[in-house]
Amino acid sequence: MKPLEEGNQLMLDFNKIATIATRCPDVIPVAIQHADTQEVILVAYTNEKAFRMTVETGTLVLWSTSRNELWEKGKTSGETFELIEARVNCEQNSLLYRVRPRRGAICHTKNRAGQPRNCYYRRIRPGTMDLENTDP
């Protein structure tokens, strides 16, 4: 078990944005929302090239801040996403992509049944700050 991804202890990474700013200065955040359920399924980053590819191809392409490269979400697993709509915020410094999974869910983690799930599968318990897995 990977404690960060499967554990019940809250370990927030408050340095993520600072790290990205030094390694990948030309990116903006993108909230990825399931077009049918309205659920936020991922928050990621895009640069101009990834943004243009997403809009032009209708397939979700992001910028991997950990690998410093274009990332077609789900290309290796087959869990790709169709872009339904792209929106921009009032300050034009973040995006919202409404997507539809072509198959499955979005996260690289799987539940006990071996099914991919959405990235926000743990709830923070007030008081204890422990995590509760809502899709074990």
C-alpha angles and dihedrals in degrees: 000000000000107000094210094051103029106021129100097230119101109236106168117190103224091170096061096098093047090050092049092048092059097041102033109021096166100064137100129198121261124199110211114210128187104242094215103041098029088226117147101236103175144002113211141147136260136190127201094273094049091045093052092046091051094050095042097045100032089229124116109256120171139174115256106221091191096051097028093227144101112284123199099201110238098003094130096040097039091240096124128160135226116221109234099172140352122209132183128211124241094264092045092232100112138035139213117212117195106204140175120217111237087207134356127339135306114251125095088223121083133210123237090276089058093248121138113245137194117275096247096067098131127073122207112234111223114234098021097042087217119144124244117204108225093186106037 
